[in-house]
Amino acid sequence: MTRMDYNCREFGSKGDGILDETSAIQKAVQACHESGGGRVIVPAGKYMVTSIELLENVELYLERGALLQGIYDSPNYREVDPEFPAKAMIFAKKCSNVAISGAGKIDGQGPRYWRKLDKPRTGRKDFTEVGVSQFWYEHIKEIGKPERIVAFYKCKDVSLTGISITGASAWTCHLVASENVKIHGIDIWNPTCGPNTDGIDIDGSSDILISDCTIHTGDDAIVLKTKNIAKTNHPIRNVTVTNCRLTSGCNAFKIGTETQDDIENICISNCTFYSPEEYELIDRCITGLAFETVDGANVRNVVCSNITMINARTAIFIRRGGWFRGERKTPGVLRGIHFSNIVATGTTYPSVIAGLPGYPVENVRMNNVEIESAPGREYKPVEVSDIPEYAEHYPEVFMFGPAPAAGMFIRHVDGLEASSLNLHFPSPPEAEAIVTDDVRNISINGRA
C-alpha cells in the first residue's frame, strides 16, 4: 500500500495564529491512520493547538516555517492515558511506527506558566547556599497547561527528527515504557530558570539512540530514570547518546533520581556540555555527568568517552544512596562506570563518588580525565568525620556541604582504577586534591 501525504489545510486548518487548529490537525491524523499510514503535512504558518494524539503509522511533518503553539491556559489539554495521567501537547500511546519530523517548531509557551518568587522555594541547605536559578520560580498551578510537550507511552519504533521545541512548562520530551526510539538532530531551548524543564527524559525505555541534538534547558538536559509509572516495571537498557551539545541549569547528563527499576548498558560519547561565561553561577550546570541509584535499582555498565565540559560546577557525581520511594528497600548495585577522555574546565566544586557503609560504589574506571578548577575558588579542608552520610537525602553533589577535597572526594568505594587522572588548580589549594574514606582496591595515577 502506498503511503500518502495528508495536508492539514485540506482538513480545515488555516495557520493564521488565531483559531484553535487542534480538531483539524487531529482529523488529518485520523484519516492518515485509517488509510494505513503516511505523513500529516503542516505547512508554514502558526497553528494554535492543545493536544494532538498521534496514531499508528503516522508521521507528523512540520515544514520549515510551521509553528505549533500551545494555547495558553486551556482546559482542553488531554492526559496521555489513564495509566499515565500527564497532560501533553503532542503524544502517542500504545502504538508503533510514529514520528515527528521536519524543520518546523513546537512552542508550549512555558514561561507564561511560572511566577518569580521573592525568595527561593526550597529550604534545602545545599541548594539555597549554592544557588539554583529554577528555585526562584514556581509553577502557577491553577491554570490549564501541558505538563509535557512531547510524550510517548508504551510505543515502539518512534522517531523524532529535525524539529525545534521551545517553551516547555515542565518536561519537554518524555519517553515512557517505549522501545526502539531514535532522536536525531532536534533542538530544545528553554531558559535556565525554567522549573522542572528537563530536556529529554528516558523513563523505563530501551534501545534508544539520541544523536546530533542541541539542548539548552533549566533542569536536566538528558536524564534516564525509572519512575515505574502505572507499575510498568520496565528497566532501561541499551541507550546511546552521541554528538550532542548540552546546556543545563541542573545536570547535563544524568541517571536518576528516580531509580525503581534497573538501568544498564548506557553509552554517552562525543558530547560537549557548556555554560557560557556570561551566565551567573546559579544558571550554570551543576554536574556534567551524574549517576545515581537511590530507590534500590541496579545501575551497571555505563561508558562515557570523549566529553568536554566548560563551566559545569562539578564534573562527576556518583551516588549509591537509600531514599527508597518504591518497593525496593535495599540499596541497588552501582557498578561498572567507565570514563575516558574527559576534559572539564571552570569547575567550582570537587567531584564526588559516594556509596554507603556496606554498600559501596564498585568498579569505577578512569582514563585520561582532566579537571581544571576555576580561579577564585577557595578549598578549605573539612574533616571527613564531620560529613554525615545523608543516606535518605535527595542526591545532588552539594548534598554533603563543603567537601574535604579540592578535586575529588571518594567515599565507600570498592574498586577504582584511574590512569592519567589530572586535577588542575589556579593556585595550590589548602585542602588535599583527593580525599578518600572507607575505600578498597583503589589505584590512582596522575597529577594534581
C-alpha positions in Angstrom: 0.0 0.0 0.0 1.4 3.5 -0.9 1.9 5.8 2.0 0.3 9.1 1.3 0.6 12.7 2.5 -2.3 14.5 4.2 -2.1 18.3 4.3 -3.8 19.6 7.4 -5.0 22.6 5.4 -7.3 20.2 3.5 -9.0 19.3 6.8 -9.7 22.9 7.8 -6.5 24.3 9.2 -5.7 27.9 8.5 -2.4 28.5 10.1 -3.4 32.1 11.0 -2.3 32.0 14.7 -5.8 32.9 15.8 -8.2 29.9 15.6 -7.9 26.6 17.5 -6.5 24.2 14.9 -6.5 21.1 17.1 -9.5 19.4 15.6 -8.4 19.9 12.0 -5.0 18.5 12.6 -6.4 15.6 14.6 -8.8 14.8 11.7 -5.8 14.7 9.3 -4.0 12.3 11.7 -7.1 10.1 11.9 -7.5 10.0 8.1 -3.9 9.1 7.7 -4.0 6.3 10.2 -7.2 4.8 8.8 -5.7 4.7 5.3 -2.8 2.6 6.5 -0.4 5.4 7.4 1.7 8.2 5.9 2.6 11.8 6.6 0.5 14.6 8.0 1.9 17.8 6.5 1.8 21.0 8.5 2.7 23.8 6.0 4.4 27.1 7.1 2.1 29.1 9.4 1.2 29.5 13.0 -1.2 26.9 14.4 -2.8 27.3 17.8 -3.4 23.8 19.4 -3.9 22.0 22.6 -3.4 18.2 22.5 -2.7 16.2 19.3 -2.7 12.4 19.6 -0.5 10.6 17.0 -1.7 7.2 15.9 0.0 4.1 14.5 1.9 4.5 11.2 1.6 8.3 11.3 4.4 10.8 10.8 3.7 14.4 11.8 5.8 16.5 9.4 6.3 20.2 10.2 7.5 22.2 7.2 10.1 25.0 7.7 8.2 28.0 9.0 5.5 25.9 10.6 4.8 26.6 14.3 2.6 24.6 16.6 1.9 26.8 19.6 0.2 25.6 22.7 -3.0 27.6 23.6 -2.4 29.4 26.9 -4.5 28.4 29.9 -6.8 25.9 28.1 -8.9 23.2 29.8 -8.6 21.1 26.7 -5.1 19.6 27.2 -5.5 15.9 27.4 -3.9 13.3 29.6 -1.8 10.8 27.7 -3.5 7.8 29.2 -5.4 6.9 32.5 -2.2 4.9 33.4 0.0 8.0 32.6 -2.2 11.0 33.6 0.2 13.8 32.5 -1.3 16.3 30.0 0.7 16.6 26.8 0.7 18.7 23.7 1.7 16.0 21.2 1.6 12.4 22.3 1.2 8.8 21.3 0.2 5.8 23.4 0.4 2.0 22.9 1.2 2.1 19.2 4.1 1.7 16.8 5.8 3.4 13.9 5.1 7.0 14.9 7.2 10.0 14.1 7.6 13.8 14.3 9.9 15.3 11.7 10.7 18.3 9.6 12.2 21.8 10.2 9.3 23.3 12.0 8.9 24.3 15.6 6.7 23.5 18.7 6.2 26.1 21.4 4.4 25.4 24.7 4.6 29.0 26.0 6.2 27.7 29.2 7.3 30.9 30.8 3.7 32.2 30.9 3.0 29.3 33.4 5.6 30.4 36.0 5.9 33.2 38.6 9.0 34.8 40.0 9.4 34.4 43.8 10.8 36.8 46.4 13.0 34.0 47.8 13.9 30.5 46.6 11.2 27.9 47.0 13.4 25.3 48.8 14.6 25.1 52.4 17.3 22.6 51.5 20.6 24.0 52.7 22.6 22.6 49.8 20.6 24.4 47.2 20.0 27.7 48.9 23.6 28.2 49.8 25.0 27.3 46.4 22.1 28.6 44.3 19.9 27.1 41.5 18.2 29.5 39.2 14.9 27.5 38.8 14.2 27.6 42.5 13.4 31.3 42.2 10.4 30.4 40.1 7.3 28.3 40.7 4.5 26.8 38.6 1.2 28.6 38.5 -1.0 25.6 39.4 -4.5 26.9 38.9 -4.3 27.1 35.1 -4.6 24.6 32.2 -1.2 23.7 30.7 0.6 20.9 29.0 2.9 19.1 31.5 4.8 17.5 28.6 5.4 19.0 25.2 6.0 15.6 23.6 5.2 12.2 25.2 5.3 8.6 24.1 3.8 5.9 26.3 4.3 2.2 25.6 5.2 2.8 22.0 7.6 1.1 19.6 9.6 2.3 16.6 9.5 6.0 17.4 11.4 8.8 15.6 11.9 12.5 16.3 14.0 14.2 13.7 14.9 17.8 12.8 12.3 19.7 14.8 12.8 22.5 17.3 11.0 22.6 20.6 10.8 25.5 23.0 8.6 26.9 25.8 8.2 23.7 27.9 6.2 24.5 31.1 7.8 21.3 32.6 9.3 18.3 30.9 10.0 18.7 27.2 10.2 15.2 25.8 9.2 12.1 27.9 9.6 8.5 26.7 7.8 6.0 29.0 8.0 2.2 28.6 8.9 2.6 25.0 11.3 0.7 22.7 13.4 1.4 19.6 13.4 5.2 19.7 15.6 7.4 17.5 16.0 11.1 18.3 18.2 12.9 15.8 19.1 16.5 15.1 16.4 18.2 17.2 16.9 21.5 19.1 15.4 22.1 22.5 15.5 25.6 24.0 14.2 26.5 27.4 15.5 29.2 29.8 17.9 28.0 32.5 15.5 29.4 35.1 12.7 27.1 33.9 11.4 24.9 36.8 11.4 21.2 36.0 12.1 21.8 32.3 14.0 18.6 31.6 15.1 18.2 28.0 14.7 14.5 27.2 13.5 12.1 29.9 14.1 8.4 29.1 11.8 6.6 31.6 11.7 2.8 31.7 12.5 2.6 27.9 15.1 0.6 26.0 17.0 0.6 22.7 17.3 4.4 22.4 19.6 6.4 20.1 20.0 10.1 20.7 22.3 11.9 18.2 23.3 15.3 17.0 20.9 17.2 19.3 21.3 20.6 20.9 19.6 21.1 24.2 19.5 24.3 26.4 17.2 24.0 29.4 16.7 24.7 33.1 16.6 21.2 34.5 18.4 18.0 33.4 19.3 18.1 29.7 19.2 14.3 29.2 18.1 12.1 32.1 17.5 8.4 32.4 15.1 7.3 35.2 12.7 4.6 36.1 9.7 6.1 37.8 7.6 2.9 37.5 4.6 4.8 36.1 1.5 2.7 36.4 3.6 -0.1 37.8 5.1 -0.8 34.4 8.3 -2.3 35.9 10.3 -1.5 32.8 14.1 -1.3 33.0 16.3 0.9 30.9 18.7 -0.9 28.6 20.8 -0.1 25.6 20.9 3.7 25.4 23.4 5.6 23.2 23.9 9.3 23.3 26.4 10.8 20.9 27.4 14.1 19.2 25.1 16.3 21.4 25.6 19.8 22.8 24.0 20.3 26.2 23.5 23.4 28.3 21.6 22.9 31.6 20.8 24.8 34.8 20.9 21.4 36.6 22.7 18.3 35.3 23.8 17.8 31.7 23.6 14.0 31.5 22.1 12.2 34.5 21.0 8.7 35.6 18.4 9.1 38.4 16.9 10.4 40.6 14.0 8.0 40.2 15.6 4.5 40.1 12.9 1.9 40.8 14.0 -0.4 38.1 17.4 -1.4 36.7 19.4 0.8 34.3 22.2 -0.8 32.3 24.3 -0.7 29.1 24.5 3.0 28.6 26.9 4.9 26.4 27.5 8.6 26.0 30.2 9.9 23.7 31.5 12.8 21.7 29.4 15.4 23.5 30.0 19.0 24.8 28.5 20.4 28.0 28.6 24.2 28.0 27.6 27.1 30.3 28.5 30.4 28.8 30.9 32.7 30.6 28.3 35.4 31.0 26.0 33.1 32.9 25.8 33.7 36.7 26.8 30.7 38.8 23.1 29.8 39.6 22.4 29.5 35.9 25.3 27.1 35.2 25.3 23.4 35.0 25.5 21.7 38.5 27.1 18.5 37.3 28.2 17.3 33.9 27.9 13.6 34.5 25.7 12.5 37.4 25.0 8.8 38.1 22.7 7.9 41.0 20.7 5.0 42.4 18.7 5.8 45.5 15.5 3.7 45.1 17.0 0.2 45.0 17.6 -0.2 41.3 20.9 -1.6 39.9 22.9 0.7 37.7 25.5 -1.1 35.6 27.8 -0.8 32.6 27.9 2.9 31.8 30.6 4.2 29.4 31.4 7.9 29.0 34.0 8.9 26.4 35.2 12.0 24.6 33.3 14.5 26.7 34.2 18.2 27.1 32.7 20.4 29.8 33.0 24.2 30.1 31.9 25.9 33.3 30.0 22.9 34.8 30.2 23.5 38.5 31.1 19.8 39.1 32.4 17.3 36.5 31.4 14.0 38.0 28.9 12.9 40.7 28.3 9.2 41.5 25.9 8.3 44.4 24.7 5.0 45.8 22.0 6.0 48.3 18.9 4.8 50.1 15.9 7.1 49.6 13.6 4.2 48.7 10.4 5.7 47.3 9.3 2.4 45.6 9.0 -1.2 46.6 12.7 -2.0 46.9 14.3 -1.3 50.3 17.9 -2.3 49.8 20.5 -0.1 48.0 20.9 -1.2 44.4 24.2 -2.0 42.9 26.1 0.8 41.3 28.9 -0.9 39.3 31.0 -0.6 36.2 31.2 3.1 35.4 33.9 3.9 32.9 35.3 7.4 31.9 37.8 8.1 29.2 39.0 11.3 27.5 37.0 13.6 29.7 38.1 17.3 29.9 36.3 19.7 32.3 37.3 23.4 32.8 35.9 26.1 35.1 34.7 23.8 37.8 33.8 25.3 41.2 33.2 22.2 43.4 35.0 18.9 43.6 33.8 15.7 42.0 32.2 13.2 44.4 31.9 9.4 44.3 30.0 8.2 47.4 28.3 5.0 48.4 27.0 4.0 51.8 28.6 1.9 54.6 28.4 -1.7 53.5 27.0 -0.6 50.1 30.0 0.7 48.1 30.2 2.1 44.6 32.0 -0.6 42.7 34.4 -0.8 39.8 34.9 2.7 38.5 37.5 3.2 35.8 39.0 6.5 34.6 41.5 7.0 31.8 42.7 10.4 30.7 40.4 12.6 32.8 41.4 16.3 33.2 39.5 18.5 35.6 40.5 22.2 35.9 39.1 24.4 38.7 38.0 27.9 38.1 40.1 30.7 39.6 38.9 32.5 42.8 37.5 29.3 44.4 38.7 28.6 48.0 39.1 24.9 49.0 39.5 24.9 52.8 40.0 21.5 54.5 37.0 19.8 56.2 37.2 16.8 58.4 35.7 13.7 56.8 34.3 12.7 60.2 32.2 15.8 60.2 30.4 14.9 57.0 27.1 12.9 57.6 26.1 10.0 55.3 22.8 11.5 54.4 21.6 8.1 53.1 18.0 9.2 52.7 18.6 12.7 51.3 17.9 13.8 47.7 21.1 13.1 45.8 23.0 16.1 44.5 26.7 16.8 44.5 26.3 19.6 47.0 24.4 17.4 49.5 27.4 17.0 51.8 28.1 20.7 52.1 31.7 21.8 52.0 33.8 18.8 50.8 37.1 17.7 52.4 38.8 17.6 49.0 39.7 20.2 46.5 39.4 18.0 43.4 37.7 14.7 44.2 36.1 13.1 47.3 35.9 9.3 47.2 33.9 7.6 50.0 32.6 4.0 50.4 34.1 2.7 47.1 35.4 -0.8 46.3 37.4 -0.8 43.1 38.6 2.4 41.4 41.3 2.4 38.9 42.4 5.8 37.5 45.2 6.2 35.0 46.1 9.8 34.0 43.6 11.5 36.4 44.9 15.1 36.3 43.4 17.8 38.6 44.5 21.4 38.0 44.1 24.4 40.3 45.0 28.0 39.6 46.9 28.1 42.9 47.7 25.4 45.5 44.6 24.7 47.5 44.6 24.3 51.3 42.7 21.1 51.1 44.1 17.9 49.6 43.4 17.3 45.9 41.9 13.8 46.5 40.5 12.6 49.8 39.3 9.0 50.4 37.2 7.4 53.2 36.4 3.7 53.5 37.8 2.6 50.2 39.3 -0.7 48.9 41.1 -1.8 45.8 41.9 1.7 44.6 44.7 2.8 42.3 45.1 6.4 41.1 47.8 7.7 38.8 48.1 11.2 37.6 48.9 14.6 38.9 47.4 17.5 40.9 
